[in-house]
Amino acid sequence: MVRVTYGAPRHQKKARLFKQARGYRGGRSKLWRTVREALLRSWAYSYRDRRQKKRHFRRLWITRINAAARMRNLTYSQLIDGLKKAEVQLNRKQLSELAIHDPAAFDALVEEARSARG
């Protein structure tokens, strides 16, 4: 009977995880149990934040559009309502970019939204 050990696979697994934890502060990159804990948490946060990132960007775009619309005496909701009625199909990211980089085009969109609302 031969005794089975997990020496090499265990070492490879630990080496892989220690490599992932490089750059973490203190024991979070040097102590096996702490490394495992830190990585489990970081994976959970990464998973969560990949979804939250989409929400955060949408909020940012809406804030920018609202600010630009209010400078032209229109609220965000009035602008979006007018663009929908005018059948302008631009997403919020595109509207936000226009508001920042091409104010003239954004002005034209605002006028279109105004006229469509009646």
N, C-alpha and C positions, 0 to 999 in steps of 0.2 A: 504494500500500500504506500502511495506517495502522498506526502502532505502538500496540499494546495495553498499557496500564498497569493496575495494580491499586490505584491510589492511594486512591480512595474506599472500596472494599470493605475494603482492608487497614486503613485508618484506623478504619472502623466496628468491625471485629473487635477491633482493639487497644483501642479506647475501651471496648467491651463488657467485655473481660477486665480492663482496669485498674479499671473500676467494680466488678467482682466482688472485686478484691483490695484494695479500700479498707479501711483499718483494720489491714492487715498492717503489721508493723514494718519500718522501714528500706527496703532495696532491694526487699523482697518486695512492696511496693506501688508502686515507682517505676521499676524497671528491667525492660525488656521480657522478657528471657530469664528473669530471676529470678521475675517475675510468673507466667510460663507454668509454670515448674517448681513454684512454690508452689501454683498452682491445681490442677495435675495431682495433686499429693500430697493436697491438701485434698479433692478429689473422691473419690480412692481411700479416704481415711480416712472420709469421709462415708458412702460405700457400705458399707464394712465395719461402721461403728459403728451404722448403721441396723439391721443384723442383730444386733449384739452387745447393743444396747439391750434387746431382748426377753429375752435370756439374763440380763442384769444385773438386770432387774426381777424375773424369776422367782426368782433367787437371793435377792434382798432379801425377797420375800414369804415364801419358805420359811424364811429365818432368823427373821423375825418370828413366823411360825406356830409354829416350833419353840420359841422363847423363851416364847411364851404357853402352849403345851402343857406345857412342862416346869414352869411355875409351878403347873400343875394335876396334877403327877405323872404325866405321859404324855409319850412321845417323839413326835416329828413322824411317824415311820413308823407307830407304833401308832395315832395319831390318823387318819392318812389311810386306813390299813387298815380301821379301825372305821367311818369315814364311807362308804367304798366298800361295806362289808358292810351298812350301814344304808341304802344307796342314797340317800345325800344327795349331790346334784349341785351342789356349790359349787366354783368354781375357786379357785386359790390367792390371787388378788388379792382376791376377796370375803372369803375366810377371814381374810386379813391385815387388811382393813379392819374386819371384825367384832371381831377380837382387840384392835384399838386403840380403836375408837370405841364398841363395844357389848359390854363384857365379859360381861354377863349372857347375851346370846344365844350368845356363844362358850362359856360354861359349859354351856349347854343342849346345844350340839353335842358338847362333850367327853363329857357324860354319855351322850348317844346313841351315840357311838362306843364308849364303855366297855361299854355293855350289848350292843351288836351283836357285839363281839369275844368276849363270853362269859366 
